[in-house]
């Protein structure tokens, strides 16, 4: 098992960090108009497409945010430690299954005591990524505010409506609301969530593969 002196330090509860990350959202929405105007100076020339393709603009904004957030998490993550933690967790599960099959009560009790330490290791890795959430949240809110500002600009020049052809509605109002959220948010999430997952997995695969190649973990001596 991990030596006593290497035991992870107690980290701030991820739930508390998540709650704190919503503070920037509440503050920034009070200044939505000036934020939208300033961000428009940067993003409109890049992905505005002169207002001709609003869905493509939403699509590109989703990609932009996902690439930024994923790279930020990637830079603050200790992939070598994550690979190490995964190997230890895998070996722990194998040892626990063997102890259960052999009905080795003493071994099972020992492993249960060590399980808390393994969970603390995983929690420490998650906390590192959670610490940057307020910063990434600020960027996400800026982009969402800008999308709202951008679409309202288009609506003002187009009889107050910005429609998009979707499989479920050929004239879906992007500024309309469904389940309390503006419709463009749903398109934004449909784009960003799967792309973010794929991009993260690609980065994890190559980085953790490199980390594993650089060190052999003697798991059986740790558990």
KOLFITOR-944310 format. One record per atom (N, C-alpha, C): atom name; z negated, y negated, x negated. Coordinates in steps of 0.02 Angstrom, whole numbers, plus 50000, padded with zeros to 5 digits. Atoms other than C-alpha are relative to their C-alpha. Example, Ala and Ser with C-alpha at 12.3 -4.5 7.8 and 13.67 -1.06 7.14 Angstrom:
(site "N",(50000,50059,49955)) (site "CA",(49610,50225,49385)) (site "C",(50000,49940,49955)) (site "N",(50003,50059,50042)) (site "CA",(49643,50053,49316)) (site "C",(49963,49945,50039)) 
end
This chain:
(site "N",(50000,50060,49958)) (site "CA",(50000,50000,50000)) (site "C",(50000,49938,49956)) (site "N",(49999,50061,50039)) (site "CA",(50017,49818,49946)) (site "C",(49930,49988,49973)) (site "N",(50064,50009,50031)) (site "CA",(49878,49779,49823)) (site "C",(49961,49944,50034)) (site "N",(50044,50047,49966)) (site "CA",(49729,49682,49885)) (site "C",(50015,49928,49980)) (site "N",(49990,50069,50022)) (site "CA",(49770,49529,49777)) (site "C",(50067,49972,50024)) (site "N",(49935,50023,49976)) (site "CA",(49946,49521,49852)) (site "C",(50001,49990,50075)) (site "N",(50003,50006,49928)) (site "CA",(49887,49511,50030)) (site "C",(50024,49931,50022)) (site "N",(49973,50064,49978)) (site "CA",(49982,49374,50124)) (site "C",(49946,49954,50025)) (site "N",(50046,50051,49976)) (site "CA",(49893,49213,50161)) (site "C",(50009,49992,50075)) (site "N",(49997,50012,49928)) (site "CA",(49851,49173,50340)) (site "C",(50046,49942,50015)) (site "N",(49951,50051,49983)) (site "CA",(49994,49073,50417)) (site "C",(49986,49972,50069)) (site "N",(50007,50030,49934)) (site "CA",(49999,48956,50564)) (site "C",(50034,50043,50051)) (site "N",(49973,49960,49947)) (site "CA",(50029,49046,50726)) (site "C",(50071,49976,50019)) (site "N",(49932,50021,49983)) (site "CA",(50218,49047,50763)) (site "C",(50005,49967,50068)) (site "N",(49998,50030,49934)) (site "CA",(50182,49005,50945)) (site "C",(49980,49927,49997)) (site "N",(50021,50070,50007)) (site "CA",(50092,48846,50893)) (site "C",(50056,49959,49969)) (site "N",(49944,50035,50032)) (site "CA",(50237,48799,50779)) (site "C",(50056,49987,50050)) (site "N",(49947,50008,49950)) (site "CA",(50358,48827,50923)) (site "C",(49983,49944,50049)) (site "N",(50021,50052,49954)) (site "CA",(50256,48717,51038)) (site "C",(50006,49931,49968)) (site "N",(49995,50064,50035)) (site "CA",(50249,48580,50906)) (site "C",(50073,49978,49993)) (site "N",(49930,50017,50009)) (site "CA",(50437,48589,50886)) (site "C",(50030,49966,50062)) (site "N",(49975,50032,49940)) (site "CA",(50459,48528,51066)) (site "C",(49980,49926,50004)) (site "N",(50021,50070,50000)) (site "CA",(50374,48363,51026)) (site "C",(50059,49954,49985)) (site "N",(49941,50043,50013)) (site "CA",(50533,48289,50945)) (site "C",(50046,49995,50061)) (site "N",(49956,50001,49942)) (site "CA",(50630,48336,51102)) (site "C",(49976,49948,50051)) (site "N",(50026,50046,49950)) (site "CA",(50515,48239,51218)) (site "C",(50006,49928,49977)) (site "N",(49995,50068,50026)) (site "CA",(50517,48087,51104)) (site "C",(50072,49976,49999)) (site "N",(49930,50021,50009)) (site "CA",(50704,48086,51069)) (site "C",(50036,49987,50065)) (site "N",(49966,50011,49936)) (site "CA",(50756,48098,51251)) (site "C",(49987,49931,50028)) (site "N",(50014,50069,49979)) (site "CA",(50676,47927,51275)) (site "C",(50050,49951,49969)) (site "N",(49952,50044,50035)) (site "CA",(50809,47857,51157)) (site "C",(50070,50032,50000)) (site "N",(49938,49962,49997)) (site "CA",(50958,47960,51215)) (site "C",(50062,49956,49989)) (site "N",(49940,50043,50005)) (site "CA",(51082,47815,51231)) (site "C",(50014,49978,49928)) (site "N",(49984,50020,50069)) (site "CA",(51065,47742,51055)) (site "C",(50014,50059,49954)) (site "N",(49986,49941,50041)) (site "CA",(51058,47917,50979)) (site "C",(50071,50024,50012)) (site "N",(49932,49979,49984)) (site "CA",(51217,47965,51071)) (site "C",(50052,49954,49969)) (site "N",(49953,50048,50029)) (site "CA",(51304,47807,51011)) (site "C",(50007,50009,49925)) (site "N",(49998,49993,50072)) (site "CA",(51257,47831,50829)) (site "C",(50032,50066,49978)) (site "N",(49972,49935,50017)) (site "CA",(51298,48016,50825)) (site "C",(50074,50002,50016)) (site "N",(49929,50002,49981)) (site "CA",(51464,47978,50911)) (site "C",(50043,49972,49943)) (site "N",(49962,50028,50056)) (site "CA",(51517,47877,50759)) (site "C",(50018,50054,49948)) (site "N",(49988,49946,50049)) (site "CA",(51505,48037,50655)) (site "C",(50041,50057,50031)) (site "N",(49970,49939,49972)) (site "CA",(51554,48178,50773)) (site "C",(50065,49989,50038)) (site "N",(49938,50011,49962)) (site "CA",(51689,48098,50879)) (site "C",(50062,50005,49956)) (site "N",(49941,49991,50043)) (site "CA",(51811,48081,50733)) (site "C",(50010,50071,49976)) (site "N",(49995,49931,50026)) (site "CA",(51771,48260,50680)) (site "C",(50020,50050,50053)) (site "N",(49988,49948,49950)) (site "CA",(51770,48360,50841)) (site "C",(50011,49970,50070)) (site "N",(49988,50031,49934)) (site "CA",(51806,48235,50981)) (site "C",(50069,50014,50028)) (site "N",(49930,49986,49980)) (site "CA",(51994,48273,50985)) (site "C",(50026,49949,50051)) (site "N",(49978,50056,49956)) (site "CA",(52020,48104,51070)) (site "C",(49985,50013,50074)) (site "N",(50019,49986,49931)) (site "CA",(51936,48173,51226)) (site "C",(50047,50044,50038)) (site "N",(49949,49960,49966)) (site "CA",(52083,48288,51263)) (site "C",(49977,50071,50015)) (site "N",(50021,49930,49994)) (site "CA",(51993,48455,51245)) (site "C",(49923,50005,50000)) (site "N",(50073,50001,49998)) (site "CA",(51811,48440,51302)) (site "C",(49967,50067,49986)) (site "N",(50029,49934,50012)) (site "CA",(51779,48628,51302)) (site "C",(50004,50018,49926)) (site "N",(49994,49987,50072)) (site "CA",(51844,48641,51124)) (site "C",(49949,49959,49962)) (site "N",(50052,50041,50032)) (site "CA",(51727,48498,51077)) (site "C",(49932,50033,50005)) (site "N",(50063,49965,49991)) (site "CA",(51580,48592,51151)) (site "C",(49997,50062,49955)) (site "N",(49995,49940,50042)) (site "CA",(51638,48749,51060)) (site "C",(49986,49982,49927)) (site "N",(50009,50021,50071)) (site "CA",(51648,48659,50892)) (site "C",(49929,49975,49987)) (site "N",(50069,50023,50009)) (site "CA",(51479,48577,50919)) (site "C",(49952,50059,49994)) (site "N",(50042,49940,50004)) (site "CA",(51402,48748,50948)) (site "C",(50006,50033,49932)) (site "N",(49989,49970,50066)) (site "CA",(51481,48816,50789)) (site "C",(49966,49959,49946)) (site "N",(50029,50045,50050)) (site "CA",(51425,48664,50690)) (site "C",(49924,50009,49997)) (site "N",(50073,49993,49999)) (site "CA",(51244,48683,50745)) (site "C",(49979,50068,49975)) (site "N",(50018,49932,50021)) (site "CA",(51240,48871,50719)) (site "C",(50006,50007,49924)) (site "N",(49991,49996,50073)) (site "CA",(51309,48857,50542)) (site "C",(49944,49963,49964)) (site "N",(50054,50040,50032)) (site "CA",(51183,48721,50499)) (site "C",(49933,50036,50005)) (site "N",(50065,49968,49990)) (site "CA",(51032,48811,50575)) (site "C",(49994,50064,49960)) (site "N",(50003,49936,50036)) (site "CA",(51077,48979,50500)) (site "C",(49995,49990,49925)) (site "N",(50004,50014,50072)) (site "CA",(51104,48907,50327)) (site "C",(49931,49975,49981)) (site "N",(50067,50025,50013)) (site "CA",(50938,48815,50338)) (site "C",(49949,50057,49998)) (site "N",(50046,49943,49999)) (site "CA",(50844,48974,50386)) (site "C",(50012,50046,49940)) (site "N",(49982,49958,50057)) (site "CA",(50938,49068,50251)) (site "C",(49970,49973,49935)) (site "N",(50024,50030,50062)) (site "CA",(50885,48946,50116)) (site "C",(49924,50004,49993)) (site "N",(50073,49999,50005)) (site "CA",(50700,48949,50160)) (site "C",(49972,50071,50002)) (site "N",(50023,49931,49995)) (site "CA",(50691,49139,50181)) (site "C",(49998,50033,49932)) (site "N",(50004,49960,50061)) (site "CA",(50633,49250,50040)) (site "C",(50028,50069,50016)) (site "N",(49967,49938,49980)) (site "CA",(50759,49389,50065)) (site "C",(49977,50060,49960)) (site "N",(50027,49945,50041)) (site "CA",(50689,49492,49922)) (site "C",(49936,50026,50032)) (site "N",(50062,49979,49968)) (site "CA",(50519,49494,50008)) (site "C",(50013,50032,50067)) (site "N",(49983,49969,49936)) (site "CA",(50600,49533,50175)) (site "C",(50026,50070,49991)) (site "N",(49976,49932,50015)) (site "CA",(50692,49681,50100)) (site "C",(49942,50045,49982)) (site "N",(50060,49962,50020)) (site "CA",(50528,49737,50023)) (site "C",(49958,50018,50060)) (site "N",(50040,49988,49940)) (site "CA",(50436,49718,50188)) (site "C",(50032,50053,50045)) (site "N",(49964,49951,49959)) (site "CA",(50570,49817,50280)) (site "C",(49993,50071,49972)) (site "N",(50006,49935,50031)) (site "CA",(50562,49958,50154)) (site "C",(49930,50029,50010)) (site "N",(50069,49977,49991)) (site "CA",(50372,49967,50167)) (site "C",(49989,50021,50072)) (site "N",(50008,49983,49929)) (site "CA",(50379,49965,50358)) (site "C",(50034,50066,50017)) (site "N",(49963,49938,49988)) (site "CA",(50508,50104,50357)) (site "C",(49961,50059,49973)) (site "N",(50039,49946,50029)) (site "CA",(50402,50210,50240)) (site "C",(49936,50011,50039)) (site "N",(50061,49993,49960)) (site "CA",(50247,50174,50344)) (site "C",(50014,50041,50063)) (site "N",(49982,49964,49938)) (site "CA",(50333,50236,50503)) (site "C",(50011,50075,49985)) (site "N",(49988,49930,50020)) (site "CA",(50388,50394,50412)) (site "C",(49935,50036,49987)) (site "N",(50065,49970,50015)) (site "CA",(50212,50427,50348)) (site "C",(49960,50011,50064)) (site "N",(50037,49993,49938)) (site "CA",(50137,50397,50520)) (site "C",(50026,50058,50042)) (site "N",(49971,49945,49962)) (site "CA",(50259,50517,50604)) (site "C",(49979,50067,49970)) (site "N",(50019,49939,50034)) (site "CA",(50219,50649,50473)) (site "C",(49927,50017,50013)) (site "N",(50071,49989,49987)) (site "CA",(50032,50625,50497)) (site "C",(49987,50023,50072)) (site "N",(50007,49980,49930)) (site "CA",(50050,50640,50686)) (site "C",(50024,50071,50012)) (site "N",(49974,49932,49992)) (site "CA",(50154,50798,50674)) (site "C",(49952,50051,49970)) (site "N",(50047,49954,50034)) (site "CA",(50028,50876,50554)) (site "C",(49929,49994,50027)) (site "N",(50065,50011,49971)) (site "CA",(49882,50812,50658)) (site "C",(49947,49985,49946)) (site "N",(50043,50020,50056)) (site "CA",(49808,50737,50501)) (site "C",(49961,49937,50022)) (site "N",(50038,50055,49972)) (site "CA",(49672,50629,50580)) (site "C",(49979,49949,49947)) (site "N",(50022,50045,50053)) (site "CA",(49606,50557,50417)) (site "C",(50057,49956,49975)) (site "N",(49941,50038,50023)) (site "CA",(49781,50506,50361)) (site "C",(50020,49948,50052)) (site "N",(49982,50046,49947)) (site "CA",(49816,50427,50530)) (site "C",(49952,49941,50003)) (site "N",(50048,50055,50000)) (site "CA",(49656,50325,50524)) (site "C",(50012,49952,49941)) (site "N",(49986,50041,50060)) (site "CA",(49697,50265,50348)) (site "C",(50062,49956,50012)) (site "N",(49938,50038,49987)) (site "CA",(49872,50213,50402)) (site "C",(49989,49945,50051)) (site "N",(50014,50051,49949)) (site "CA",(49806,50121,50555)) (site "C",(49965,49939,49970)) (site "N",(50034,50055,50034)) (site "CA",(49693,50017,50443)) (site "C",(50050,49959,49960)) (site "N",(49951,50035,50041)) (site "CA",(49842,49975,50332)) (site "C",(50054,49967,50042)) (site "N",(49948,50028,49956)) (site "CA",(49954,49933,50481)) (site "C",(49991,49925,50009)) (site "N",(50012,50071,49991)) (site "CA",(49871,49764,50504)) (site "C",(50026,49959,49941)) (site "N",(49976,50035,50059)) (site "CA",(49914,49716,50326)) (site "C",(50077,49996,50000)) (site "N",(49927,50000,49997)) (site "CA",(50096,49766,50351)) (site "C",(50024,49949,50052)) (site "N",(49982,50049,49949)) (site "CA",(50104,49662,50510)) (site "C",(49991,49929,49974)) (site "N",(50012,50067,50028)) (site "CA",(50031,49514,50415)) (site "C",(50057,49980,49953)) (site "N",(49943,50014,50044)) (site "CA",(50172,49529,50287)) (site "C",(50060,49976,50040)) (site "N",(49944,50019,49957)) (site "CA",(50302,49521,50425)) (site "C",(49990,49932,50032)) (site "N",(50017,50064,49969)) (site "CA",(50213,49376,50509)) (site "C",(50009,49942,49951)) (site "N",(49993,50053,50051)) (site "CA",(50211,49278,50345)) (site "C",(50073,49983,49990)) (site "N",(49929,50013,50007)) (site "CA",(50400,49298,50329)) (site "C",(50027,49960,50059)) (site "N",(49977,50036,49941)) (site "CA",(50427,49238,50508)) (site "C",(49976,49928,50000)) (site "N",(50029,50067,50001)) (site "CA",(50313,49088,50482)) (site "C",(50040,49953,49955)) (site "N",(49960,50042,50045)) (site "CA",(50420,49025,50337)) (site "C",(50060,49971,50037)) (site "N",(49942,50024,49963)) (site "CA",(50569,49013,50453)) (site "C",(49979,49952,50056)) (site "N",(50023,50042,49945)) (site "CA",(50467,48937,50595)) (site "C",(49983,49930,49976)) (site "N",(50021,50065,50025)) (site "CA",(50409,48794,50483)) (site "C",(50056,49948,50001)) (site "N",(49944,50047,50000)) (site "CA",(50584,48719,50480)) (site "C",(50025,49986,50071)) (site "N",(49976,50007,49932)) (site "CA",(50602,48730,50669)) (site "C",(50000,49928,50025)) (site "N",(49997,50070,49977)) (site "CA",(50551,48548,50703)) (site "C",(50061,49962,49973)) (site "N",(49942,50034,50030)) (site "CA",(50688,48488,50584)) (site "C",(50065,50023,50033)) (site "N",(49939,49975,49969)) (site "CA",(50823,48602,50654)) (site "C",(50003,49981,50074)) (site "N",(50002,50021,49930)) (site "CA",(50765,48557,50830)) (site "C",(50026,49928,50007)) (site "N",(49977,50069,49998)) (site "CA",(50796,48372,50792)) (site "C",(50076,49998,49997)) (site "N",(49927,49999,50006)) (site "CA",(50975,48410,50738)) (site "C",(50031,50027,50064)) (site "N",(49973,49971,49938)) (site "CA",(51004,48519,50892)) (site "C",(49997,49950,50057)) (site "N",(50007,50049,49946)) (site "CA",(50939,48384,51009)) (site "C",(50051,49943,49991)) (site "N",(49950,50053,50013)) (site "CA",(51050,48253,50925)) (site "C",(50069,50022,50023)) (site "N",(49934,49976,49980)) (site "CA",(51203,48361,50954)) (site "C",(50006,50007,50075)) (site "N",(49999,49993,49927)) (site "CA",(51158,48400,51135)) (site "C",(50003,49931,50034)) (site "N",(49998,50068,49973)) (site "CA",(51124,48216,51170)) (site "C",(50069,49970,49992)) (site "N",(49933,50027,50011)) (site "CA",(51291,48172,51093)) (site "C",(50050,50032,50047)) (site "N",(49953,49967,49953)) (site "CA",(51383,48302,51199)) (site "C",(49994,49969,50069)) (site "N",(50010,50032,49934)) (site "CA",(51306,48226,51355)) (site "C",(50031,49930,49999)) (site "N",(49972,50068,50007)) (site "CA",(51354,48051,51294)) (site "C",(50076,50004,50000)) (site "N",(49928,49992,50007)) (site "CA",(51530,48110,51250)) (site "C",(50032,50017,50068)) (site "N",(49972,49979,49936)) (site "CA",(51560,48196,51418)) (site "C",(49994,49945,50053)) (site "N",(50007,50056,49953)) (site "CA",(51492,48047,51516)) (site "C",(50052,49946,49986)) (site "N",(49947,50047,50018)) (site "CA",(51614,47938,51419)) (site "C",(50067,50022,50030)) (site "N",(49937,49973,49971)) (site "CA",(51758,48051,51473)) (site "C",(49999,49994,50076)) (site "N",(50005,50004,49927)) (site "CA",(51694,48055,51651)) (site "C",(50012,49929,50024)) (site "N",(49990,50070,49981)) (site "CA",(51691,47865,51656)) (site "C",(50072,49980,50001)) (site "N",(49929,50016,50003)) (site "CA",(51875,47863,51613)) (site "C",(50041,50048,50044)) (site "N",(49964,49949,49962)) (site "CA",(51918,48006,51732)) (site "C",(49968,50011,50069)) (site "N",(50027,49998,49932)) (site "CA",(51849,47965,51905)) (site "C",(49931,50034,50004)) (site "N",(50068,49974,49999)) (site "CA",(51674,48021,51856)) (site "C",(49993,50075,49994)) (site "N",(50003,49927,50003)) (site "CA",(51719,48205,51831)) (site "C",(50033,50024,49935)) (site "N",(49969,49966,50057)) (site "CA",(51752,48314,51678)) (site "C",(50002,50074,50016)) (site "N",(49994,49930,49980)) (site "CA",(51818,48483,51733)) (site "C",(50024,50044,49943)) (site "N",(49976,49950,50048)) (site "CA",(51849,48640,51633)) (site "C",(50019,50063,50038)) (site "N",(49979,49937,49969)) (site "CA",(51943,48798,51682)) (site "C",(49960,50057,49970)) (site "N",(50039,49943,50022)) (site "CA",(51827,48948,51672)) (site "C",(50018,50061,50043)) (site "N",(49984,49940,49960)) (site "CA",(51844,49129,51732)) (site "C",(49968,49999,50069)) (site "N",(50034,50000,49936)) (site "CA",(51721,49094,51873)) (site "C",(50016,49938,50043)) (site "N",(49983,50060,49963)) (site "CA",(51784,48920,51922)) (site "C",(50055,49962,49963)) (site "N",(49945,50034,50035)) (site "CA",(51953,48842,51881)) (site "C",(49989,49925,49990)) (site "N",(50016,50071,50007)) (site "CA",(51879,48667,51901)) (site "C",(49924,49991,49997)) (site "N",(50073,50002,50009)) (site "CA",(51702,48680,51836)) (site "C",(49979,49933,49970)) (site "N",(50022,50065,50023)) (site "CA",(51618,48511,51818)) (site "C",(49949,50009,49944)) (site "N",(50043,49990,50058)) (site "CA",(51542,48508,51643)) (site "C",(49935,49960,50005)) (site "N",(50060,50040,49992)) (site "CA",(51417,48374,51694)) (site "C",(49961,50019,50063)) (site "N",(50038,49975,49943)) (site "CA",(51367,48464,51853)) (site "C",(49942,50043,49976)) (site "N",(50059,49962,50020)) (site "CA",(51207,48565,51856)) (site "C",(49998,50069,50033)) (site "N",(50012,49932,49976)) (site "CA",(51171,48750,51873)) (site "C",(49932,50022,49974)) (site "N",(50068,49980,50019)) (site "CA",(50990,48811,51873)) (site "C",(49966,49946,49957)) (site "N",(50034,50059,50028)) (site "CA",(50930,48636,51823)) (site "C",(50030,49977,49933)) (site "N",(49970,50020,50064)) (site "CA",(51038,48629,51664)) (site "C",(50071,49975,50012)) (site "N",(49929,50020,49996)) (site "CA",(51202,48534,51642)) (site "C",(50045,50059,49983)) (site "N",(49956,49942,50009)) (site "CA",(51348,48656,51648)) (site "C",(50025,50008,49929)) (site "N",(49975,49993,50068)) (site "CA",(51407,48615,51473)) (site "C",(49950,50035,49954)) (site "N",(50051,49965,50040)) (site "CA",(51241,48682,51406)) (site "C",(50011,50075,50002)) (site "N",(49989,49928,49993)) (site "CA",(51284,48855,51473)) (site "C",(50058,50022,49956)) (site "N",(49945,49984,50044)) (site "CA",(51451,48853,51383)) (site "C",(49977,49997,49927)) (site "N",(50028,50010,50067)) (site "CA",(51362,48789,51228)) (site "C",(49960,50062,49978)) (site "N",(50042,49942,50017)) (site "CA",(51237,48934,51234)) (site "C",(50042,50064,49995)) (site "N",(49957,49941,50003)) (site "CA",(51370,49065,51271)) (site "C",(50038,50004,49934)) (site "N",(49965,50002,50064)) (site "CA",(51458,49010,51112)) (site "C",(49951,50009,49942)) (site "N",(50043,50004,50059)) (site "CA",(51312,48977,50996)) (site "C",(49956,50062,49990)) (site "N",(50046,49944,50008)) (site "CA",(51197,49126,51031)) (site "C",(50033,50060,49966)) (site "N",(49970,49942,50034)) (site "CA",(51317,49269,50988)) (site "C",(50025,49983,49930)) (site "N",(49976,50019,50066)) (site "CA",(51395,49174,50843)) (site "C",(49943,49994,49950)) (site "N",(50058,50006,50044)) (site "CA",(51224,49134,50772)) (site "C",(49974,50067,49978)) (site "N",(50024,49932,50016)) (site "CA",(51173,49317,50780)) (site "C",(50046,50033,49948)) (site "N",(49952,49969,50046)) (site "CA",(51333,49375,50693)) (site "C",(49996,49967,49931)) (site "N",(50003,50036,50063)) (site "CA",(51324,49240,50559)) (site "C",(49937,50017,49960)) (site "N",(50063,49981,50032)) (site "CA",(51141,49280,50523)) (site "C",(50004,50070,49971)) (site "N",(49995,49932,50024)) (site "CA",(51177,49466,50508)) (site "C",(50044,50006,49938)) (site "N",(49955,49998,50058)) (site "CA",(51320,49434,50387)) (site "C",(49964,49976,49938)) (site "N",(50038,50027,50057)) (site "CA",(51211,49326,50274)) (site "C",(49945,50048,49978)) (site "N",(50053,49953,50016)) (site "CA",(51068,49451,50284)) (site "C",(50027,50061,49963)) (site "N",(49972,49939,50030)) (site "CA",(51180,49597,50240)) (site "C",(50014,49990,49926)) (site "N",(49980,50011,50070)) (site "CA",(51249,49521,50080)) (site "C",(49940,49981,49957)) (site "N",(50057,50022,50040)) (site "CA",(51087,49438,50024)) (site "C",(49950,50055,49989)) (site "N",(50049,49947,50007)) (site "CA",(50971,49584,50058)) (site "C",(50029,50059,49960)) (site "N",(49969,49948,50041)) (site "CA",(51095,49705,49981)) (site "C",(49992,49983,49926)) (site "N",(50008,50023,50069)) (site "CA",(51090,49601,49822)) (site "C",(49927,50006,49978)) (site "N",(50071,49996,50017)) (site "CA",(50900,49595,49829)) (site "C",(49979,50072,49986)) (site "N",(50018,49930,50008)) (site "CA",(50887,49784,49847)) (site "C",(50029,50028,49935)) (site "N",(49969,49976,50061)) (site "CA",(51005,49811,49702)) (site "C",(49960,49979,49938)) (site "N",(50036,50027,50058)) (site "CA",(50893,49707,49588)) (site "C",(49932,50031,49989)) (site "N",(50068,49972,50008)) (site "CA",(50732,49805,49617)) (site "C",(49994,50064,50040)) (site "N",(50015,49938,49966)) (site "CA",(50680,49982,49663)) (site "C",(49927,49996,50023)) (site "N",(50068,50006,49974)) (site "CA",(50527,49984,49776)) (site "C",(49968,50069,50001)) (site "N",(50036,49937,50002)) (site "CA",(50400,50122,49744)) (site "C",(49954,50002,50061)) (site "N",(50035,50007,49937)) (site "CA",(50348,50135,49925)) (site "C",(49942,50050,50005)) (site "N",(50051,49949,49992)) (site "CA",(50249,50296,49916)) (site "C",(49935,49982,49964)) (site "N",(50061,50020,50035)) (site "CA",(50127,50217,49794)) (site "C",(49964,49944,50036)) (site "N",(50028,50056,49964)) (site "CA",(50097,50073,49914)) (site "C",(49969,50021,50066)) (site "N",(50025,49976,49935)) (site "CA",(50061,50176,50069)) (site "C",(49960,50064,49990)) 
end
